[in-house]
Amino acid sequence: MLLVLAQLMGVYLLSTLIQLRNSFPPDTDSSIDKSDMSLFASLPSYEVFNSWFDWAFVASAGCTAGWNWLRRKIGIY
């Protein structure tokens, strides 16, 4: 259970960072050294993961609904 919780927290952190990247204006200054890249510059754009986040939510909701149904059928509360 702890590993599942850690995975969910990691996905949440990654999605938050990717969404934060889109809220900052793009860096247009060409005099900045490319070796001093920020964390936001190293992340891909949100459009790359948009459908992945949606399907991960649908899959987790489906797994939760299936688990609850199975618990009721077996009689575990």
Secondary structure as GFF3:
##gff-version 3
##sequence-region A 1 77
A	DSSP	alpha_helix	2	23	.	.	.	ID=ss1
A	DSSP	alpha_helix	39	42	.	.	.	ID=ss2
A	DSSP	alpha_helix	46	74	.	.	.	ID=ss3
###
